[in-house]
Amino acid sequence: MQFGIAFVDALPIFGSGTVMIPWTVILAFSGDLKLAIGIFILWCIMSIVRQFVEPKIVSGSIGIHPIFTLIAMYTGFKFIGVWGLLLGPIVLIILKNIYGTIIDKGVVKSILER
């Protein structure tokens, strides 16, 4: 069951709730309220962690603020689709490095001083 939830969670539109919420409803109607409540609480915790902790982890590993990472992912998704979710942050990292190199090397300063 865990591999099925992980597979569905990895799909772009779907998430773990696609499996866990119907599972909770079925358990509740079958009379196993304790397990249904437990699975629902687990799904809530997973959703909260995903929304708040995951962007910080991703941005910390690539050195960009979480909000800019999310903006890059959203923009990439809107322009390219699913591939944009992956390419958006990569393009942002490349642009950040190019901009940082231009500023650090003084290229802009040398152009403006002429």
Biopython code that builds the backbone (N, CA, C, O; Angstrom):
import numpy as np
from Bio.PDB.StructureBuilder import StructureBuilder

atoms = [
    (1, "MET", "N", (0.826, -1.196, 0.000)),
    (1, "MET", "CA", (0.000, 0.000, 0.000)),
    (1, "MET", "C", (0.875, 1.267, 0.000)),
    (1, "MET", "O", (0.542, 2.253, -0.657)),
    (2, "GLN", "N", (1.992, 1.232, 0.739)),
    (2, "GLN", "CA", (2.852, 2.409, 0.811)),
    (2, "GLN", "C", (3.443, 2.757, -0.549)),
    (2, "GLN", "O", (3.572, 3.933, -0.890)),
    (3, "PHE", "N", (3.801, 1.744, -1.322)),
    (3, "PHE", "CA", (4.364, 2.012, -2.639)),
    (3, "PHE", "C", (3.318, 2.611, -3.573)),
    (3, "PHE", "O", (3.635, 3.458, -4.408)),
    (4, "GLY", "N", (2.079, 2.170, -3.428)),
    (4, "GLY", "CA", (0.994, 2.738, -4.228)),
    (4, "GLY", "C", (0.773, 4.208, -3.900)),
    (4, "GLY", "O", (0.599, 5.027, -4.802)),
    (5, "ILE", "N", (0.777, 4.547, -2.615)),
    (5, "ILE", "CA", (0.612, 5.944, -2.200)),
    (5, "ILE", "C", (1.794, 6.775, -2.684)),
    (5, "ILE", "O", (1.612, 7.896, -3.160)),
    (6, "ALA", "N", (3.000, 6.236, -2.566)),
    (6, "ALA", "CA", (4.192, 6.960, -3.029)),
    (6, "ALA", "C", (4.141, 7.198, -4.529)),
    (6, "ALA", "O", (4.507, 8.276, -4.998)),
    (7, "PHE", "N", (3.689, 6.200, -5.290)),
    (7, "PHE", "CA", (3.597, 6.351, -6.741)),
    (7, "PHE", "C", (2.585, 7.434, -7.110)),
    (7, "PHE", "O", (2.872, 8.296, -7.941)),
    (8, "VAL", "N", (1.397, 7.391, -6.492)),
    (8, "VAL", "CA", (0.359, 8.384, -6.790)),
    (8, "VAL", "C", (0.817, 9.765, -6.332)),
    (8, "VAL", "O", (0.510, 10.765, -6.982)),
    (9, "ASP", "N", (1.544, 9.831, -5.224)),
    (9, "ASP", "CA", (2.041, 11.107, -4.717)),
    (9, "ASP", "C", (3.067, 11.719, -5.668)),
    (9, "ASP", "O", (3.189, 12.942, -5.737)),
    (10, "ALA", "N", (3.796, 10.897, -6.392)),
    (10, "ALA", "CA", (4.805, 11.399, -7.326)),
    (10, "ALA", "C", (4.193, 11.930, -8.615)),
    (10, "ALA", "O", (4.851, 12.669, -9.347)),
    (11, "LEU", "N", (2.958, 11.572, -8.903)),
    (11, "LEU", "CA", (2.304, 12.069, -10.115)),
    (11, "LEU", "C", (2.000, 13.559, -9.966)),
    (11, "LEU", "O", (1.695, 14.010, -8.862)),
    (12, "PRO", "N", (2.076, 14.333, -11.050)),
    (12, "PRO", "CA", (1.974, 15.790, -10.959)),
    (12, "PRO", "C", (0.675, 16.325, -10.351)),
    (12, "PRO", "O", (0.740, 17.146, -9.436)),
    (13, "ILE", "N", (-0.456, 15.911, -10.801)),
    (13, "ILE", "CA", (-1.721, 16.481, -10.329)),
    (13, "ILE", "C", (-2.184, 15.815, -9.050)),
    (13, "ILE", "O", (-2.734, 16.473, -8.166)),
    (14, "PHE", "N", (-1.969, 14.533, -8.950)),
    (14, "PHE", "CA", (-2.446, 13.764, -7.813)),
    (14, "PHE", "C", (-1.521, 13.949, -6.622)),
    (14, "PHE", "O", (-0.413, 14.466, -6.758)),
    (15, "GLY", "N", (-1.973, 13.532, -5.483)),
    (15, "GLY", "CA", (-1.162, 13.571, -4.283)),
    (15, "GLY", "C", (-1.530, 12.400, -3.402)),
    (15, "GLY", "O", (-2.326, 11.544, -3.787)),
    (16, "SER", "N", (-0.952, 12.366, -2.229)),
    (16, "SER", "CA", (-1.241, 11.268, -1.321)),
    (16, "SER", "C", (-2.709, 11.272, -0.892)),
    (16, "SER", "O", (-3.258, 10.223, -0.553)),
    (17, "GLY", "N", (-3.338, 12.432, -0.906)),
    (17, "GLY", "CA", (-4.747, 12.523, -0.546)),
    (17, "GLY", "C", (-5.658, 11.791, -1.512)),
    (17, "GLY", "O", (-6.770, 11.409, -1.146)),
    (18, "THR", "N", (-5.204, 11.589, -2.737)),
    (18, "THR", "CA", (-5.993, 10.860, -3.727)),
    (18, "THR", "C", (-6.253, 9.428, -3.268)),
    (18, "THR", "O", (-7.278, 8.838, -3.610)),
    (19, "VAL", "N", (-5.340, 8.881, -2.505)),
    (19, "VAL", "CA", (-5.504, 7.529, -1.979)),
    (19, "VAL", "C", (-5.993, 7.562, -0.538)),
    (19, "VAL", "O", (-6.875, 6.791, -0.160)),
    (20, "MET", "N", (-5.425, 8.452, 0.264)),
    (20, "MET", "CA", (-5.671, 8.408, 1.698)),
    (20, "MET", "C", (-7.061, 8.916, 2.100)),
    (20, "MET", "O", (-7.638, 8.403, 3.059)),
    (21, "ILE", "N", (-7.603, 9.892, 1.405)),
    (21, "ILE", "CA", (-8.934, 10.398, 1.774)),
    (21, "ILE", "C", (-10.027, 9.371, 1.460)),
    (21, "ILE", "O", (-10.861, 9.107, 2.326)),
    (22, "PRO", "N", (-10.056, 8.778, 0.256)),
    (22, "PRO", "CA", (-11.056, 7.721, 0.038)),
    (22, "PRO", "C", (-10.869, 6.534, 0.992)),
    (22, "PRO", "O", (-11.842, 5.923, 1.435)),
    (23, "TRP", "N", (-9.614, 6.219, 1.298)),
    (23, "TRP", "CA", (-9.321, 5.135, 2.229)),
    (23, "TRP", "C", (-9.921, 5.461, 3.608)),
    (23, "TRP", "O", (-10.494, 4.594, 4.269)),
    (24, "THR", "N", (-9.778, 6.716, 4.022)),
    (24, "THR", "CA", (-10.349, 7.157, 5.299)),
    (24, "THR", "C", (-11.864, 7.041, 5.288)),
    (24, "THR", "O", (-12.455, 6.563, 6.256)),
    (25, "VAL", "N", (-12.492, 7.469, 4.215)),
    (25, "VAL", "CA", (-13.959, 7.407, 4.115)),
    (25, "VAL", "C", (-14.439, 5.954, 4.143)),
    (25, "VAL", "O", (-15.412, 5.634, 4.826)),
    (26, "ILE", "N", (-13.766, 5.087, 3.413)),
    (26, "ILE", "CA", (-14.152, 3.670, 3.388)),
    (26, "ILE", "C", (-14.013, 3.056, 4.776)),
    (26, "ILE", "O", (-14.891, 2.319, 5.225)),
    (27, "LEU", "N", (-12.896, 3.364, 5.462)),
    (27, "LEU", "CA", (-12.709, 2.839, 6.815)),
    (27, "LEU", "C", (-13.771, 3.373, 7.773)),
    (27, "LEU", "O", (-14.269, 2.634, 8.622)),
    (28, "ALA", "N", (-14.118, 4.645, 7.640)),
    (28, "ALA", "CA", (-15.123, 5.230, 8.522)),
    (28, "ALA", "C", (-16.478, 4.570, 8.320)),
    (28, "ALA", "O", (-17.178, 4.282, 9.290)),
    (29, "PHE", "N", (-16.857, 4.328, 7.062)),
    (29, "PHE", "CA", (-18.148, 3.685, 6.792)),
    (29, "PHE", "C", (-18.152, 2.197, 7.169)),
    (29, "PHE", "O", (-19.205, 1.627, 7.456)),
    (30, "SER", "N", (-16.979, 1.583, 7.167)),
    (30, "SER", "CA", (-16.923, 0.174, 7.552)),
    (30, "SER", "C", (-16.861, -0.007, 9.067)),
    (30, "SER", "O", (-16.912, -1.132, 9.562)),
    (31, "GLY", "N", (-16.749, 1.106, 9.806)),
    (31, "GLY", "CA", (-16.811, 1.039, 11.252)),
    (31, "GLY", "C", (-15.485, 1.143, 11.975)),
    (31, "GLY", "O", (-15.463, 1.131, 13.206)),
    (32, "ASP", "N", (-14.381, 1.246, 11.256)),
    (32, "ASP", "CA", (-13.063, 1.348, 11.903)),
    (32, "ASP", "C", (-12.679, 2.831, 12.035)),
    (32, "ASP", "O", (-11.820, 3.332, 11.310)),
    (33, "LEU", "N", (-13.339, 3.515, 12.977)),
    (33, "LEU", "CA", (-13.149, 4.962, 13.119)),
    (33, "LEU", "C", (-11.758, 5.325, 13.616)),
    (33, "LEU", "O", (-11.202, 6.342, 13.200)),
    (34, "LYS", "N", (-11.186, 4.511, 14.499)),
    (34, "LYS", "CA", (-9.847, 4.828, 15.023)),
    (34, "LYS", "C", (-8.811, 4.860, 13.901)),
    (34, "LYS", "O", (-8.013, 5.793, 13.810)),
    (35, "LEU", "N", (-8.829, 3.845, 13.057)),
    (35, "LEU", "CA", (-7.873, 3.806, 11.946)),
    (35, "LEU", "C", (-8.171, 4.918, 10.941)),
    (35, "LEU", "O", (-7.247, 5.522, 10.396)),
    (36, "ALA", "N", (-9.449, 5.192, 10.692)),
    (36, "ALA", "CA", (-9.819, 6.260, 9.764)),
    (36, "ALA", "C", (-9.311, 7.605, 10.258)),
    (36, "ALA", "O", (-8.749, 8.379, 9.483)),
    (37, "ILE", "N", (-9.502, 7.889, 11.535)),
    (37, "ILE", "CA", (-9.016, 9.152, 12.113)),
    (37, "ILE", "C", (-7.495, 9.203, 12.084)),
    (37, "ILE", "O", (-6.914, 10.249, 11.794)),
    (38, "GLY", "N", (-6.846, 8.079, 12.383)),
    (38, "GLY", "CA", (-5.381, 8.026, 12.339)),
    (38, "GLY", "C", (-4.833, 8.307, 10.952)),
    (38, "GLY", "O", (-3.873, 9.063, 10.803)),
    (39, "ILE", "N", (-5.435, 7.704, 9.938)),
    (39, "ILE", "CA", (-4.974, 7.930, 8.561)),
    (39, "ILE", "C", (-5.234, 9.371, 8.140)),
    (39, "ILE", "O", (-4.409, 9.975, 7.455)),
    (40, "PHE", "N", (-6.374, 9.924, 8.545)),
    (40, "PHE", "CA", (-6.669, 11.317, 8.208)),
    (40, "PHE", "C", (-5.677, 12.269, 8.882)),
    (40, "PHE", "O", (-5.218, 13.221, 8.252)),
    (41, "ILE", "N", (-5.343, 12.028, 10.149)),
    (41, "ILE", "CA", (-4.356, 12.868, 10.846)),
    (41, "ILE", "C", (-2.990, 12.730, 10.186)),
    (41, "ILE", "O", (-2.274, 13.719, 10.028)),
    (42, "LEU", "N", (-2.625, 11.512, 9.802)),
    (42, "LEU", "CA", (-1.351, 11.304, 9.105)),
    (42, "LEU", "C", (-1.316, 12.076, 7.792)),
    (42, "LEU", "O", (-0.302, 12.685, 7.454)),
    (43, "TRP", "N", (-2.422, 12.051, 7.052)),
    (43, "TRP", "CA", (-2.484, 12.803, 5.797)),
    (43, "TRP", "C", (-2.360, 14.308, 6.054)),
    (43, "TRP", "O", (-1.678, 15.003, 5.301)),
    (44, "CYS", "N", (-3.009, 14.823, 7.106)),
    (44, "CYS", "CA", (-2.903, 16.252, 7.450)),
    (44, "CYS", "C", (-1.464, 16.629, 7.782)),
    (44, "CYS", "O", (-0.970, 17.662, 7.331)),
    (45, "ILE", "N", (-0.796, 15.794, 8.567)),
    (45, "ILE", "CA", (0.601, 16.071, 8.927)),
    (45, "ILE", "C", (1.484, 16.058, 7.677)),
    (45, "ILE", "O", (2.348, 16.920, 7.512)),
    (46, "MET", "N", (1.262, 15.078, 6.803)),
    (46, "MET", "CA", (2.049, 15.015, 5.566)),
    (46, "MET", "C", (1.827, 16.252, 4.701)),
    (46, "MET", "O", (2.771, 16.775, 4.110)),
    (47, "SER", "N", (0.590, 16.718, 4.625)),
    (47, "SER", "CA", (0.286, 17.895, 3.812)),
    (47, "SER", "C", (0.935, 19.143, 4.384)),
    (47, "SER", "O", (1.477, 19.960, 3.640)),
    (48, "ILE", "N", (0.885, 19.295, 5.687)),
    (48, "ILE", "CA", (1.496, 20.465, 6.331)),
    (48, "ILE", "C", (2.999, 20.451, 6.135)),
    (48, "ILE", "O", (3.593, 21.476, 5.797)),
    (49, "VAL", "N", (3.615, 19.306, 6.342)),
    (49, "VAL", "CA", (5.065, 19.208, 6.153)),
    (49, "VAL", "C", (5.430, 19.522, 4.716)),
    (49, "VAL", "O", (6.394, 20.244, 4.461)),
    (50, "ARG", "N", (4.666, 18.985, 3.777)),
    (50, "ARG", "CA", (4.962, 19.224, 2.366)),
    (50, "ARG", "C", (4.856, 20.707, 2.020)),
    (50, "ARG", "O", (5.686, 21.221, 1.270)),
    (51, "GLN", "N", (3.858, 21.397, 2.549)),
    (51, "GLN", "CA", (3.640, 22.800, 2.202)),
    (51, "GLN", "C", (4.656, 23.741, 2.839)),
    (51, "GLN", "O", (5.017, 24.754, 2.240)),
    (52, "PHE", "N", (5.121, 23.420, 4.040)),
    (52, "PHE", "CA", (5.975, 24.363, 4.754)),
    (52, "PHE", "C", (7.442, 23.964, 4.817)),
    (52, "PHE", "O", (8.312, 24.832, 4.749)),
    (53, "VAL", "N", (7.733, 22.704, 4.942)),
    (53, "VAL", "CA", (9.114, 22.278, 5.128)),
    (53, "VAL", "C", (9.810, 21.997, 3.797)),
    (53, "VAL", "O", (10.982, 22.333, 3.624)),
    (54, "GLU", "N", (9.100, 21.387, 2.867)),
    (54, "GLU", "CA", (9.720, 21.001, 1.602)),
    (54, "GLU", "C", (10.326, 22.179, 0.836)),
    (54, "GLU", "O", (11.454, 22.059, 0.360)),
    (55, "PRO", "N", (9.623, 23.323, 0.694)),
    (55, "PRO", "CA", (10.264, 24.448, -0.009)),
    (55, "PRO", "C", (11.541, 24.937, 0.676)),
    (55, "PRO", "O", (12.485, 25.352, 0.004)),
    (56, "LYS", "N", (11.574, 24.889, 2.007)),
    (56, "LYS", "CA", (12.784, 25.319, 2.720)),
    (56, "LYS", "C", (13.942, 24.360, 2.472)),
    (56, "LYS", "O", (15.089, 24.783, 2.328)),
    (57, "ILE", "N", (13.638, 23.078, 2.425)),
    (57, "ILE", "CA", (14.686, 22.094, 2.170)),
    (57, "ILE", "C", (15.222, 22.249, 0.750)),
    (57, "ILE", "O", (16.434, 22.248, 0.533)),
    (58, "VAL", "N", (14.313, 22.382, -0.213)),
    (58, "VAL", "CA", (14.730, 22.538, -1.606)),
    (58, "VAL", "C", (15.530, 23.822, -1.781)),
    (58, "VAL", "O", (16.585, 23.817, -2.415)),
    (59, "SER", "N", (15.032, 24.922, -1.223)),
    (59, "SER", "CA", (15.725, 26.197, -1.401)),
    (59, "SER", "C", (17.050, 26.213, -0.655)),
    (59, "SER", "O", (18.009, 26.827, -1.121)),
    (60, "GLY", "N", (17.121, 25.547, 0.495)),
    (60, "GLY", "CA", (18.377, 25.488, 1.230)),
    (60, "GLY", "C", (19.448, 24.730, 0.476)),
    (60, "GLY", "O", (20.628, 25.070, 0.552)),
    (61, "SER", "N", (19.043, 23.712, -0.244)),
    (61, "SER", "CA", (20.026, 22.925, -0.983)),
    (61, "SER", "C", (20.484, 23.631, -2.259)),
    (61, "SER", "O", (21.576, 23.349, -2.751)),
    (62, "ILE", "N", (19.678, 24.540, -2.803)),
    (62, "ILE", "CA", (20.092, 25.237, -4.021)),
    (62, "ILE", "C", (20.492, 26.683, -3.765)),
    (62, "ILE", "O", (20.959, 27.365, -4.678)),
    (63, "GLY", "N", (20.315, 27.163, -2.526)),
    (63, "GLY", "CA", (20.788, 28.489, -2.168)),
    (63, "GLY", "C", (19.902, 29.640, -2.615)),
    (63, "GLY", "O", (20.388, 30.753, -2.813)),
    (64, "ILE", "N", (18.623, 29.389, -2.774)),
    (64, "ILE", "CA", (17.689, 30.425, -3.197)),
    (64, "ILE", "C", (16.536, 30.454, -2.191)),
    (64, "ILE", "O", (16.141, 29.413, -1.667)),
    (65, "HIS", "N", (16.001, 31.642, -1.924)),
    (65, "HIS", "CA", (14.897, 31.800, -0.980)),
    (65, "HIS", "C", (13.708, 30.932, -1.409)),
    (65, "HIS", "O", (13.445, 30.799, -2.604)),
    (66, "PRO", "N", (12.987, 30.339, -0.447)),
    (66, "PRO", "CA", (11.880, 29.438, -0.794)),
    (66, "PRO", "C", (10.815, 30.072, -1.678)),
    (66, "PRO", "O", (10.285, 29.407, -2.568)),
    (67, "ILE", "N", (10.493, 31.332, -1.455)),
    (67, "ILE", "CA", (9.434, 31.958, -2.247)),
    (67, "ILE", "C", (9.844, 32.073, -3.717)),
    (67, "ILE", "O", (9.013, 31.906, -4.609)),
    (68, "PHE", "N", (11.122, 32.358, -3.966)),
    (68, "PHE", "CA", (11.586, 32.440, -5.348)),
    (68, "PHE", "C", (11.616, 31.062, -6.002)),
    (68, "PHE", "O", (11.369, 30.932, -7.201)),
    (69, "THR", "N", (11.918, 30.041, -5.212)),
    (69, "THR", "CA", (11.875, 28.673, -5.730)),
    (69, "THR", "C", (10.456, 28.308, -6.133)),
    (69, "THR", "O", (10.237, 27.744, -7.205)),
    (70, "LEU", "N", (9.488, 28.629, -5.274)),
    (70, "LEU", "CA", (8.090, 28.337, -5.587)),
    (70, "LEU", "C", (7.612, 29.133, -6.799)),
    (70, "LEU", "O", (6.885, 28.609, -7.643)),
    (71, "ILE", "N", (8.019, 30.397, -6.883)),
    (71, "ILE", "CA", (7.636, 31.220, -8.036)),
    (71, "ILE", "C", (8.221, 30.632, -9.320)),
    (71, "ILE", "O", (7.548, 30.582, -10.350)),
    (72, "ALA", "N", (9.476, 30.188, -9.254)),
    (72, "ALA", "CA", (10.113, 29.590, -10.431)),
    (72, "ALA", "C", (9.411, 28.296, -10.834)),
    (72, "ALA", "O", (9.234, 28.025, -12.022)),
    (73, "MET", "N", (9.014, 27.502, -9.846)),
    (73, "MET", "CA", (8.310, 26.258, -10.150)),
    (73, "MET", "C", (6.948, 26.550, -10.775)),
    (73, "MET", "O", (6.560, 25.911, -11.752)),
    (74, "TYR", "N", (6.226, 27.512, -10.212)),
    (74, "TYR", "CA", (4.905, 27.857, -10.733)),
    (74, "TYR", "C", (5.008, 28.446, -12.139)),
    (74, "TYR", "O", (4.245, 28.072, -13.029)),
    (75, "THR", "N", (5.947, 29.363, -12.336)),
    (75, "THR", "CA", (6.135, 29.983, -13.646)),
    (75, "THR", "C", (6.534, 28.939, -14.684)),
    (75, "THR", "O", (6.009, 28.925, -15.797)),
    (76, "GLY", "N", (7.461, 28.072, -14.310)),
    (76, "GLY", "CA", (7.866, 27.008, -15.220)),
    (76, "GLY", "C", (6.707, 26.106, -15.577)),
    (76, "GLY", "O", (6.576, 25.690, -16.728)),
    (77, "PHE", "N", (5.856, 25.794, -14.598)),
    (77, "PHE", "CA", (4.694, 24.945, -14.852)),
    (77, "PHE", "C", (3.730, 25.632, -15.809)),
    (77, "PHE", "O", (3.185, 24.987, -16.705)),
    (78, "LYS", "N", (3.513, 26.931, -15.631)),
    (78, "LYS", "CA", (2.578, 27.652, -16.492)),
    (78, "LYS", "C", (3.099, 27.757, -17.929)),
    (78, "LYS", "O", (2.312, 27.713, -18.875)),
    (79, "PHE", "N", (4.424, 27.897, -18.101)),
    (79, "PHE", "CA", (4.983, 28.051, -19.442)),
    (79, "PHE", "C", (5.194, 26.712, -20.150)),
    (79, "PHE", "O", (4.871, 26.579, -21.330)),
    (80, "ILE", "N", (5.729, 25.727, -19.442)),
    (80, "ILE", "CA", (6.147, 24.486, -20.089)),
    (80, "ILE", "C", (5.293, 23.289, -19.663)),
    (80, "ILE", "O", (5.216, 22.298, -20.389)),
    (81, "GLY", "N", (4.664, 23.370, -18.518)),
    (81, "GLY", "CA", (3.897, 22.234, -18.014)),
    (81, "GLY", "C", (4.683, 21.521, -16.929)),
    (81, "GLY", "O", (5.403, 22.148, -16.153)),
    (82, "VAL", "N", (4.539, 20.217, -16.884)),
    (82, "VAL", "CA", (5.161, 19.423, -15.823)),
    (82, "VAL", "C", (6.684, 19.564, -15.844)),
    (82, "VAL", "O", (7.319, 19.640, -14.792)),
    (83, "TRP", "N", (7.260, 19.599, -17.035)),
    (83, "TRP", "CA", (8.713, 19.768, -17.124)),
    (83, "TRP", "C", (9.151, 21.108, -16.557)),
    (83, "TRP", "O", (10.272, 21.240, -16.066)),
    (84, "GLY", "N", (8.272, 22.102, -16.621)),
    (84, "GLY", "CA", (8.596, 23.412, -16.069)),
    (84, "GLY", "C", (8.782, 23.403, -14.569)),
    (84, "GLY", "O", (9.515, 24.233, -14.031)),
    (85, "LEU", "N", (8.123, 22.469, -13.875)),
    (85, "LEU", "CA", (8.332, 22.339, -12.434)),
    (85, "LEU", "C", (9.790, 22.035, -12.118)),
    (85, "LEU", "O", (10.326, 22.493, -11.109)),
    (86, "LEU", "N", (10.420, 21.266, -12.982)),
    (86, "LEU", "CA", (11.827, 20.932, -12.777)),
    (86, "LEU", "C", (12.750, 21.981, -13.388)),
    (86, "LEU", "O", (13.776, 22.331, -12.804)),
    (87, "LEU", "N", (12.382, 22.476, -14.558)),
    (87, "LEU", "CA", (13.265, 23.415, -15.258)),
    (87, "LEU", "C", (13.213, 24.829, -14.690)),
    (87, "LEU", "O", (14.197, 25.561, -14.792)),
    (88, "GLY", "N", (12.096, 25.229, -14.098)),
    (88, "GLY", "CA", (11.970, 26.581, -13.542)),
    (88, "GLY", "C", (13.047, 26.907, -12.522)),
    (88, "GLY", "O", (13.739, 27.913, -12.677)),
    (89, "PRO", "N", (13.217, 26.086, -11.475)),
    (89, "PRO", "CA", (14.286, 26.358, -10.510)),
    (89, "PRO", "C", (15.682, 26.268, -11.119)),
    (89, "PRO", "O", (16.584, 26.995, -10.703)),
    (90, "ILE", "N", (15.872, 25.383, -12.103)),
    (90, "ILE", "CA", (17.189, 25.276, -12.746)),
    (90, "ILE", "C", (17.507, 26.558, -13.499)),
    (90, "ILE", "O", (18.626, 27.064, -13.422)),
    (91, "VAL", "N", (16.521, 27.089, -14.232)),
    (91, "VAL", "CA", (16.718, 28.356, -14.949)),
    (91, "VAL", "C", (16.988, 29.475, -13.942)),
    (91, "VAL", "O", (17.833, 30.335, -14.190)),
    (92, "LEU", "N", (16.288, 29.471, -12.819)),
    (92, "LEU", "CA", (16.511, 30.488, -11.787)),
    (92, "LEU", "C", (17.934, 30.414, -11.237)),
    (92, "LEU", "O", (18.573, 31.446, -11.033)),
    (93, "ILE", "N", (18.426, 29.216, -11.000)),
    (93, "ILE", "CA", (19.801, 29.053, -10.505)),
    (93, "ILE", "C", (20.799, 29.569, -11.537)),
    (93, "ILE", "O", (21.761, 30.250, -11.183)),
    (94, "ILE", "N", (20.576, 29.251, -12.799)),
    (94, "ILE", "CA", (21.483, 29.719, -13.859)),
    (94, "ILE", "C", (21.476, 31.238, -13.935)),
    (94, "ILE", "O", (22.532, 31.865, -14.015)),
    (95, "LEU", "N", (20.273, 31.836, -13.910)),
    (95, "LEU", "CA", (20.188, 33.304, -13.964)),
    (95, "LEU", "C", (20.832, 33.950, -12.747)),
    (95, "LEU", "O", (21.486, 34.987, -12.862)),
    (96, "LYS", "N", (20.649, 33.340, -11.582)),
    (96, "LYS", "CA", (21.267, 33.877, -10.365)),
    (96, "LYS", "C", (22.791, 33.833, -10.469)),
    (96, "LYS", "O", (23.471, 34.784, -10.085)),
    (97, "ASN", "N", (23.317, 32.740, -10.984)),
    (97, "ASN", "CA", (24.768, 32.618, -11.130)),
    (97, "ASN", "C", (25.313, 33.585, -12.170)),
    (97, "ASN", "O", (26.378, 34.171, -11.972)),
    (98, "ILE", "N", (24.599, 33.759, -13.272)),
    (98, "ILE", "CA", (25.045, 34.713, -14.291)),
    (98, "ILE", "C", (25.031, 36.121, -13.721)),
    (98, "ILE", "O", (25.996, 36.868, -13.882)),
    (99, "TYR", "N", (23.949, 36.484, -13.060)),
    (99, "TYR", "CA", (23.835, 37.816, -12.464)),
    (99, "TYR", "C", (24.909, 38.029, -11.397)),
    (99, "TYR", "O", (25.530, 39.091, -11.338)),
    (100, "GLY", "N", (25.122, 37.018, -10.555)),
    (100, "GLY", "CA", (26.144, 37.128, -9.519)),
    (100, "GLY", "C", (27.534, 37.273, -10.106)),
    (100, "GLY", "O", (28.350, 38.036, -9.589)),
    (101, "THR", "N", (27.811, 36.552, -11.174)),
    (101, "THR", "CA", (29.118, 36.643, -11.822)),
    (101, "THR", "C", (29.321, 38.016, -12.436)),
    (101, "THR", "O", (30.404, 38.591, -12.330)),
    (102, "ILE", "N", (28.300, 38.539, -13.070)),
    (102, "ILE", "CA", (28.412, 39.870, -13.685)),
    (102, "ILE", "C", (28.673, 40.925, -12.628)),
    (102, "ILE", "O", (29.519, 41.798, -12.820)),
    (103, "ILE", "N", (27.956, 40.855, -11.513)),
    (103, "ILE", "CA", (28.140, 41.843, -10.449)),
    (103, "ILE", "C", (29.499, 41.660, -9.769)),
    (103, "ILE", "O", (30.212, 42.636, -9.535)),
    (104, "ASP", "N", (29.865, 40.397, -9.449)),
    (104, "ASP", "CA", (31.122, 40.133, -8.744)),
    (104, "ASP", "C", (32.347, 40.488, -9.572)),
    (104, "ASP", "O", (33.336, 40.986, -9.034)),
    (105, "LYS", "N", (32.293, 40.243, -10.840)),
    (105, "LYS", "CA", (33.446, 40.520, -11.699)),
    (105, "LYS", "C", (33.548, 42.000, -12.072)),
    (105, "LYS", "O", (34.549, 42.442, -12.635)),
    (106, "GLY", "N", (32.518, 42.741, -11.755)),
    (106, "GLY", "CA", (32.557, 44.165, -12.052)),
    (106, "GLY", "C", (32.290, 44.494, -13.498)),
    (106, "GLY", "O", (32.641, 45.583, -13.953)),
    (107, "VAL", "N", (31.677, 43.584, -14.240)),
    (107, "VAL", "CA", (31.400, 43.811, -15.651)),
    (107, "VAL", "C", (30.462, 45.003, -15.808)),
    (107, "VAL", "O", (30.690, 45.874, -16.649)),
    (108, "VAL", "N", (29.413, 45.038, -15.000)),
    (108, "VAL", "CA", (28.459, 46.149, -15.077)),
    (108, "VAL", "C", (29.142, 47.450, -14.678)),
    (108, "VAL", "O", (28.934, 48.488, -15.307)),
    (109, "LYS", "N", (29.945, 47.389, -13.646)),
    (109, "LYS", "CA", (30.636, 48.585, -13.166)),
    (109, "LYS", "C", (31.589, 49.108, -14.237)),
    (109, "LYS", "O", (31.669, 50.319, -14.443)),
    (110, "SER", "N", (32.310, 48.226, -14.920)),
    (110, "SER", "CA", (33.253, 48.665, -15.946)),
    (110, "SER", "C", (32.510, 49.234, -17.168)),
    (110, "SER", "O", (33.009, 50.145, -17.828)),
    (111, "ILE", "N", (31.337, 48.704, -17.460)),
    (111, "ILE", "CA", (30.544, 49.235, -18.577)),
    (111, "ILE", "C", (30.012, 50.611, -18.240)),
    (111, "ILE", "O", (30.039, 51.511, -19.080)),
    (112, "LEU", "N", (29.522, 50.787, -17.007)),
    (112, "LEU", "CA", (28.941, 52.047, -16.605)),
    (112, "LEU", "C", (29.980, 53.148, -16.417)),
    (112, "LEU", "O", (29.648, 54.327, -16.539)),
    (113, "GLU", "N", (31.222, 52.794, -16.125)),
    (113, "GLU", "CA", (32.276, 53.794, -15.909)),
    (113, "GLU", "C", (32.822, 54.349, -17.214)),
    (113, "GLU", "O", (33.508, 55.371, -17.189)),
    (114, "ARG", "N", (32.556, 53.736, -18.323)),
    (114, "ARG", "CA", (33.099, 54.193, -19.611)),
    (114, "ARG", "C", (32.440, 55.428, -20.079)),
    (114, "ARG", "O", (32.780, 55.943, -21.144)),
]
sb = StructureBuilder()
sb.init_structure("model")
sb.init_model(0)
sb.init_chain("A")
sb.init_seg("    ")
for serial, (resi, resn, name, xyz) in enumerate(atoms, 1):
    if name == "N":
        sb.init_residue(resn, " ", resi, " ")
    sb.init_atom(name, np.array(xyz, "f"), 0.0, 1.0, " ", f" {name:<3s}", serial, name[0])
structure = sb.get_structure()
